Amino acid sequence: MAYEFAKVERKGPVTIVTLNRPDVMNAMHSPAHFELHRVFDEFAADPDQWIAIVTGAGDRAFCAGNDLKWQAAGGKRGWDASGFAGLTERFDCDKPIIAAVNGVAMGGGFEVALACDLIIAAENAVFALPEPRVGLAALAGGLQRLPRLIGTKRAMGMILTGRHVKAREGHELGFVNEVVPQGEALAAAERWAQAILQNSPMSIRASKQAVTKGLAVSLQQAMTEQRSYPAVTAMAASEDYIEGPKAFSEKRPPQWKGR
């Protein structure tokens, strides 16, 4: 399917989604949100696609956030149930999603990156939640995810000032997994994807679901309930659950089926 505001490329079991509004630094407006909702719905539903990578078109920006010029001109605001860029409220996707941040990630753009499971950042990447500077608030997940990732005091330092944080500091704070030279964010994200693909996709989905669901409850409750989580029960009933130990005993690489 052809899209207007995103490019979608499939490399084997990896879907690469490029936010494609480079003329406005990949800022998002309502039509882009709804389109990306469809993009990630298709990714989530495709049994042959196991990992997604999100990046931005051009060399200036990952995503500059909400398209304020569109909003100021009277453009209709809003997005689907999956949230900003089809990701920030997509809580039911157990497949790994990697952000390859190749430049500015401001406001909603930072919130999109925070909604991903891993953030790989080029050295020229810059992160911020500057919404208070324009009379708004980072209500697409930034105010909730950032404190959970880096602690309340550090997060409040960014949130209340709206200050810009470069990639290296983001790594030190703990929300960036790896910093790479400018122009290499996507390649590095693909390298991470290939490392993940060495593992059973059923195990990866079970692990992601156990982490996300477990963080929402007490440790005791998570330990008690995790074996009943849907992705965990699916893993235990899968062909991969048999293939893994069999391949290990036969001293050969496993042939994962993802089912």
C-alpha distance (Angstrom), angle and dihedral (degrees) to the residues before:
residue distance angle dihedral
M1 . . .
A2 3.82 . .
Y3 3.79 118.4 .
E4 3.80 131.2 -162.8
F5 3.80 101.9 -152.0
A6 3.81 101.6 29.1
K7 3.78 138.7 44.5
V8 3.78 116.4 -142.1
E9 3.79 121.6 -162.3
R10 3.79 126.6 174.9
K11 3.79 119.9 -152.3
G12 3.77 104.9 -177.3
P13 3.81 106.4 -63.0
V14 3.82 93.1 -12.0
T15 3.82 121.8 93.9
I16 3.82 115.4 -158.2
V17 3.81 113.7 -159.0
T18 3.81 116.1 -167.6
L19 3.81 117.0 -165.1
N20 3.78 99.4 -133.0
R21 3.80 114.5 -159.5
P22 3.81 99.0 98.7
D23 3.81 93.4 157.5
V24 3.84 88.4 69.0
M25 3.83 95.9 33.1
N26 3.82 89.2 -97.4
A27 3.80 92.3 -64.8
M28 3.79 111.6 169.9
H29 3.79 128.2 -120.4
S30 3.80 129.4 179.0
P31 3.84 97.5 -86.7
A32 3.82 90.0 51.8
H33 3.81 91.9 49.8
F34 3.79 92.5 53.4
E35 3.79 92.2 45.0
L36 3.82 92.2 51.0
H37 3.79 89.4 48.9
R38 3.81 87.1 62.1
V39 3.82 92.2 44.2
F40 3.79 93.9 55.5
D41 3.81 92.7 39.7
E42 3.81 87.4 58.6
F43 3.80 91.6 47.1
A44 3.82 92.5 49.4
A45 3.80 92.6 48.4
D46 3.83 97.3 45.7
P47 3.83 109.5 95.1
D48 3.82 90.4 -161.3
Q49 3.82 94.0 57.5
W50 3.80 111.8 78.2
I51 3.84 106.1 165.5
A52 3.82 134.8 27.6
I53 3.80 129.0 -154.4
V54 3.81 120.6 -162.0
T55 3.79 121.7 -159.5
G56 3.81 139.8 151.1
A57 3.79 131.9 -105.7
G58 3.78 117.1 -110.7
D59 3.79 128.8 15.1
R60 3.82 100.3 -83.8
A61 3.76 106.4 65.2
F62 3.75 147.9 19.0
C63 3.79 90.0 -163.6
A64 3.81 129.1 -33.7
G65 3.80 90.7 -152.6
N66 3.77 126.7 -124.4
D67 3.81 115.1 15.5
L68 3.80 97.0 -118.1
K69 3.80 93.5 179.8
W70 3.80 89.3 57.1
Q71 3.80 89.2 49.0
A72 3.83 94.0 46.1
A73 3.81 90.2 50.8
G74 3.79 89.9 57.5
G75 3.78 97.6 -97.9
K76 3.78 113.9 163.5
R77 3.81 113.1 -101.7
G78 3.78 126.9 -147.7
W79 3.77 146.0 88.7
D80 3.77 140.2 -147.1
A81 3.81 126.5 -88.8
S82 3.82 90.3 -81.7
G83 3.80 91.5 67.6
F84 3.80 134.6 -139.0
A85 3.83 110.8 9.3
G86 3.79 89.2 -6.2
L87 3.81 92.0 -72.6
T88 3.81 118.5 71.8
E89 3.81 94.5 77.9
R90 3.80 97.8 29.6
F91 3.79 95.7 117.1
D92 3.81 97.5 155.3
C93 3.82 100.7 64.0
D94 3.80 110.8 104.5
K95 3.80 95.2 179.8
P96 3.83 115.0 101.4
I97 3.80 117.1 -101.3
I98 3.81 120.5 -164.0
A99 3.81 125.5 -161.7
A100 3.81 114.3 -144.3
V101 3.80 99.5 -164.1
N102 3.79 108.1 -161.2
G103 3.81 100.3 172.2
V104 3.79 139.4 -28.7
A105 3.82 116.2 17.7
M106 3.78 104.4 -179.9
G107 3.79 130.9 167.3
G108 3.77 107.7 -37.8
G109 3.79 89.0 13.4
F110 3.79 90.2 60.4
E111 3.79 88.7 45.1
V112 3.81 90.1 54.9
A113 3.81 89.8 52.0
L114 3.81 91.0 47.5
A115 3.82 89.3 52.5
C116 3.81 89.2 59.8
D117 3.80 122.6 85.7
L118 3.81 95.6 -125.2
I119 3.81 132.6 23.5
I120 3.80 118.1 -152.9
A121 3.81 110.0 -175.3
A122 3.78 133.7 -165.8
E123 3.80 115.8 -135.0
N124 3.81 90.2 -105.7
A125 3.81 92.7 56.3
V126 3.80 116.3 120.9
F127 3.81 124.6 -169.5
A128 3.80 130.5 -163.0
L129 3.79 145.4 146.1
P130 3.82 97.6 -142.6
E131 3.81 97.3 159.2
P132 3.87 94.9 118.2
R133 3.81 88.5 61.7
V134 3.82 89.3 66.0
G135 3.79 97.8 36.9
L136 3.80 96.6 -94.9
A137 3.82 137.6 103.7
A138 3.80 131.7 -133.1
L139 3.79 95.2 -107.4
A140 3.82 96.3 151.6
G141 3.78 91.4 85.5
G142 3.79 103.4 -68.9
L143 3.80 95.1 106.8
Q144 3.81 90.3 50.5
R145 3.79 104.9 36.0
L146 3.81 100.9 42.1
P147 3.85 96.1 57.8
R148 3.79 89.6 47.4
L149 3.81 90.5 52.6
I150 3.79 103.3 42.9
G151 3.81 105.9 14.0
T152 3.77 131.3 -94.5
K153 3.82 100.6 -85.5
R154 3.79 95.3 48.6
A155 3.79 91.5 44.5
M156 3.80 93.0 48.2
G157 3.78 88.6 51.8
M158 3.79 89.1 60.2
I159 3.81 97.0 36.8
L160 3.81 99.6 48.4
T161 3.80 94.9 45.4
G162 3.80 99.5 34.2
R163 3.80 87.2 -140.2
H164 3.78 123.6 170.8
V165 3.81 118.2 -110.7
K166 3.79 120.4 -161.1
A167 3.79 123.7 -140.4
R168 3.81 96.1 -99.1
E169 3.79 92.6 53.0
G170 3.81 89.6 45.4
H171 3.79 87.7 57.0
E172 3.80 91.3 48.9
L173 3.80 91.0 48.5
G174 3.79 90.0 50.9
F175 3.79 106.7 -116.5
V176 3.83 95.4 99.8
N177 3.81 117.7 68.5
E178 3.80 98.1 -164.3
V179 3.79 138.7 1.0
V180 3.80 117.8 -146.9
P181 3.82 135.0 177.1
Q182 3.78 118.2 -76.1
G183 3.78 111.3 -79.5
E184 3.81 94.6 24.5
A185 3.82 102.6 84.6
L186 3.79 95.7 100.8
A187 3.80 93.9 45.5
A188 3.80 90.1 49.7
A189 3.82 91.1 48.7
E190 3.81 88.9 52.2
R191 3.80 88.6 51.3
W192 3.82 89.8 53.8
A193 3.81 89.1 47.7
Q194 3.79 91.0 53.3
A195 3.81 90.1 51.0
I196 3.81 89.9 52.2
L197 3.81 90.5 48.5
Q198 3.81 89.7 63.2
N199 3.81 85.9 72.9
S200 3.78 130.4 68.0
P201 3.81 109.7 -85.4
M202 3.79 88.1 -143.6
S203 3.81 89.9 56.5
I204 3.80 91.3 45.7
R205 3.80 92.2 52.7
A206 3.80 91.5 45.7
S207 3.80 90.3 49.7
K208 3.81 94.1 48.6
Q209 3.79 92.3 47.6
A210 3.80 92.4 47.4
V211 3.81 90.6 51.9
T212 3.81 96.5 46.1
K213 3.80 95.7 43.2
G214 3.78 92.4 40.3
L215 3.79 94.2 54.4
A216 3.81 89.7 58.0
V217 3.82 93.6 60.9
S218 3.80 138.7 37.2
L219 3.79 120.4 -70.1
Q220 3.80 91.1 -112.1
Q221 3.81 92.8 51.0
A222 3.80 91.9 46.5
M223 3.80 92.0 51.1
T224 3.78 90.9 47.9
E225 3.80 97.4 46.3
Q226 3.81 104.3 34.0
R227 3.82 96.4 92.3
S228 3.81 89.2 59.3
Y229 3.81 94.8 53.1
P230 3.84 109.1 118.4
A231 3.82 96.2 -121.1
V232 3.81 90.9 47.3
T233 3.80 93.0 51.3
A234 3.82 89.5 45.5
M235 3.81 89.5 53.0
A236 3.80 91.8 51.5
A237 3.81 90.9 51.1
S238 3.81 95.8 45.2
E239 3.79 134.3 106.2
D240 3.82 87.6 -123.0
Y241 3.82 89.5 61.9
I242 3.80 87.8 62.7
E243 3.81 96.6 36.7
G244 3.81 96.2 55.3
P245 3.81 99.1 60.4
K246 3.82 90.6 36.7
A247 3.81 92.7 54.6
F248 3.79 90.4 46.0
S249 3.80 92.3 52.5
E250 3.81 91.1 46.5
K251 3.81 91.2 48.1
R252 3.80 94.9 -125.3
P253 3.82 135.9 117.2
P254 3.82 111.8 -86.9
Q255 3.79 119.5 -112.1
W256 3.78 103.0 -138.0
K257 3.80 118.8 -154.3
G258 3.78 100.5 -179.2
R259 3.78 90.7 -131.1
